[in-house]
Amino acid sequence: ERVRTPVQIDAETARLRPPGTLVRAVAIGASTGGISAILSVLRGLEGFAGFPIFITQHLPASFQPLLAEQLRRAIGLPVVLAEHGMPVQPGAVHVAPGTAHLSLGKSPRGQVLVRLTTQAALHGSFPAVDPMFTGLARIYGRGACAVILSGMGRDGLAGAQAVVEADGWVIAQDHETSAVWGMPGSVEKGGLASAILPPPQIAELIVRQSQIVS
């Protein structure tokens, strides 16, 4: 699979955007080879994540509760399987169920809520990363931080564009540590990434930028 991914890009010469200086929420999208990368990022955020975290991992529906349980056992952050209408919890990890895409909305009083949708996704994945990133951009704007990890295809590219257009920012996993550099590679090739890093350094960057007073 690595042979079929886009050619490796040197992070020092890539077209990188400035990193954001505000982190109100983080959304992480991944596919093939993504679970270990997700764990690495989340472990790096332990003790620092006062913001909500959203996860979409390409898996069959029956495996999503197992993923949530695996994360719950492995990290020191609250982990919930997302349900429609669920209030978003600061400092908690919200995992997309296998029966719907995870998106976001607001109540009439302005409370951020989980919205689950079943419309066809741009690249056919279910659950898909694009609806999550698009919802993140719509609700959190400049404070939206999107992370795209190892995976085949281009799911997340359109959502990353929405994040950038909302003045949020995007981090892509580097080629060397990705099992498949399709999803992060497409974001880099689109000029949407603010950084291209291995998972532990992704967490370090998020923590550092979240502590900037702006």
Secondary structure as the mmCIF struct_conf table of DSSP 4:
data_model
#
loop_
_struct_conf.conf_type_id
_struct_conf.id
_struct_conf.beg_label_comp_id
_struct_conf.beg_label_asym_id
_struct_conf.beg_label_seq_id
_struct_conf.end_label_comp_id
_struct_conf.end_label_asym_id
_struct_conf.end_label_seq_id
HELX_RH_3T_P HELX_RH_3T_P1 ARG A 2 ARG A 4
BEND BEND1 THR A 5 THR A 5
HELX_LH_PP_P HELX_LH_PP_P1 PRO A 6 GLN A 8
TURN_TY1_P TURN_TY1_P1 ALA A 11 THR A 13
BEND BEND2 ALA A 14 ALA A 14
HELX_LH_PP_P HELX_LH_PP_P2 LEU A 16 GLY A 20
BEND BEND3 THR A 21 THR A 21
BEND BEND4 ARG A 24 ARG A 24
STRN STRN1 ALA A 25 ALA A 30
TURN_TY1_P TURN_TY1_P2 THR A 32 GLY A 33
HELX_RH_AL_P HELX_RH_AL_P1 GLY A 34 LEU A 45
TURN_TY1_P TURN_TY1_P3 GLU A 46 PHE A 48
BEND BEND5 PHE A 51 PHE A 51
STRN STRN2 ILE A 53 GLN A 57
HELX_RH_3T_P HELX_RH_3T_P2 ALA A 61 PHE A 63
HELX_RH_AL_P HELX_RH_AL_P2 GLN A 64 ALA A 74
BEND BEND6 ILE A 75 LEU A 77
STRN STRN3 VAL A 79 LEU A 81
TURN_TY1_P TURN_TY1_P4 HIS A 84 GLY A 85
HELX_LH_PP_P HELX_LH_PP_P3 MET A 86 MET A 86
STRN STRN4 PRO A 87 PRO A 87
HELX_LH_PP_P HELX_LH_PP_P4 VAL A 88 VAL A 88
TURN_TY1_P TURN_TY1_P5 PRO A 90 GLY A 91
STRN STRN5 VAL A 93 VAL A 95
HELX_LH_PP_P HELX_LH_PP_P5 ALA A 96 PRO A 97
TURN_TY1_P TURN_TY1_P6 GLY A 98 THR A 99
BEND BEND7 ALA A 100 ALA A 100
STRN STRN6 HIS A 101 LYS A 106
TURN_TY1_P TURN_TY1_P7 PRO A 108 ARG A 109
STRN STRN7 VAL A 112 THR A 117
BEND BEND8 GLN A 119 GLN A 119
HELX_LH_PP_P HELX_LH_PP_P6 ALA A 120 ALA A 121
TURN_TY1_P TURN_TY1_P8 LEU A 122 HIS A 123
BEND BEND9 PHE A 126 PRO A 127
HELX_RH_AL_P HELX_RH_AL_P3 VAL A 129 TYR A 140
HELX_RH_3T_P HELX_RH_3T_P3 GLY A 141 GLY A 143
STRN STRN8 ALA A 144 ILE A 148
BEND BEND10 SER A 150 SER A 150
STRN STRN9 GLY A 151 GLY A 151
BEND BEND11 MET A 152 GLY A 153
TURN_TY1_P TURN_TY1_P9 ASP A 155 GLY A 156
HELX_RH_AL_P HELX_RH_AL_P4 LEU A 157 GLU A 165
TURN_TY1_P TURN_TY1_P10 ALA A 166 ASP A 167
STRN STRN10 TRP A 169 GLN A 173
TURN_TY1_P TURN_TY1_P11 HIS A 175 THR A 177
BEND BEND12 ALA A 179 ALA A 179
STRN STRN11 TRP A 181 TRP A 181
HELX_RH_AL_P HELX_RH_AL_P5 GLY A 182 LYS A 189
TURN_TY1_P TURN_TY1_P12 GLY A 190 GLY A 191
BEND BEND13 SER A 194 SER A 194
STRN STRN12 ALA A 195 LEU A 197
HELX_RH_AL_P HELX_RH_AL_P6 PRO A 199 SER A 210
TURN_TY1_P TURN_TY1_P13 GLN A 211 GLN A 211
#
